[in-house]
Amino acid sequence: MNADDKSIIANHAKIVCELHDQLDELKSELVAAYQKESKILTILASRDEEIEKLRGGEKPVATSSTDKKVKSPRHEFENNDLLRRYEALSSSKLGKIQLSYWKLKSKKKGK
């Protein structure tokens, strides 16, 4: 291995590290943006409930966050990721054993 090869490898490693750092920064920015969006959507949903309350004179109905039809892209992505992981897990032997264990555990909690 000559000096040119070593410098190419070192340059490549430096570029990979820089790209990895940029990726980490972008990930944190994206998570912050999704959190901000989720907060704004929650505020908008509560504002809409207040508007309906004022228009109709009815008491606002308490709804859980799962009842709201407004979903952020982050929640959809997480849901799709969890579904994909569940499908992969449930179709494997280890996954079937794990699901059986969870069912058994939930039955014992119910008693």
Buried (B, 14 or more C-beta within 10 A) or exposed (E): EEEEEEEEEEEEEEEEEEEEEEEEEEEEEEEEEBEEBBEEBBEEBEEEBEEEEEEEEEEEEEEEEEEEEEEBEBBEEEEEEEEEEEEEEEEEEEBEEEEEEEEEEEEEEEE
